[in-house]
């Protein structure tokens, strides 16, 4: 018999996981859960762990040792379980449309095949358009007794307030792994060297060099960082996608695969920009400790610019353009004249 899907190692034993596990053990888990946090991969791992415990769980009478008798002896991995239902964004627009949402609702209405219940996982629930969200809302308002619905999102407030209000919320913070933990070692090394060179570049800007040649070198260095950023993003996305593709169910169509691959790229770039923010803060803190009071003002302006540029990515601004704009703005923000 296969082992139960483990909780993410960094979350094992945390109060949030303990609450969920206790509710599952007591068969009192809420029908609709909203799982949110910074890392979609972590949220998916949590959802799969919950699904495994519900779908392959016990349902019979209590044994003397406190365990319950299993309904079936065969154990299915969550995503291969006949009563596991997934809803993902599809197409290059990465939207969850009304047609697939209605199809999902139809499947929910059908009785479970081999388990006592069904589990529905909606990946990137914030990708529902207004029409599909309103259709889905009716299911949340009148859930079937045999179905548990798990909504995953890194943007909980992009969901309709009426959807949020009908779910029990659980927040999972990032597990703290490196941004490119699943990428090849050489790609991780390239990113680490790029981060180090970015910090060194900030140091040159704050040194107060004003010669024309030095200024030109700083601009060229910025474009060199853009090139390396693109190389890291492309390589990491390809490598992580190849790993994830092998784990996908056979029945996922081309549009769903395209959406998952795009989601991986978006996730990688979000982590890279987050690490840029950490690197910028670390540089500013070191400068402040050395007595450079102006670093506080520069840090505030730089973080505001980074948030502005990453926000434009949601409007489909090219990541190269966003990073380039951030670096060119940093020239103005950090350079001392």
PyMOL commands that set and color helices and strands:
alter all, ss='L'
color gray80, all
select helices_A, chain A and resi 9-11+15-25+40-55+78-80+98-109+125-127+130-141+156-158+161-164+185-206+212-245+254-289+294-313+319-334
alter helices_A, ss='H'
color red, helices_A
select strands_A, chain A and resi 32-37+58-62+68-70+84-87+118-122+147-153+168-172
alter strands_A, ss='S'
color yellow, strands_A
deselect
rebuild
show_as cartoon
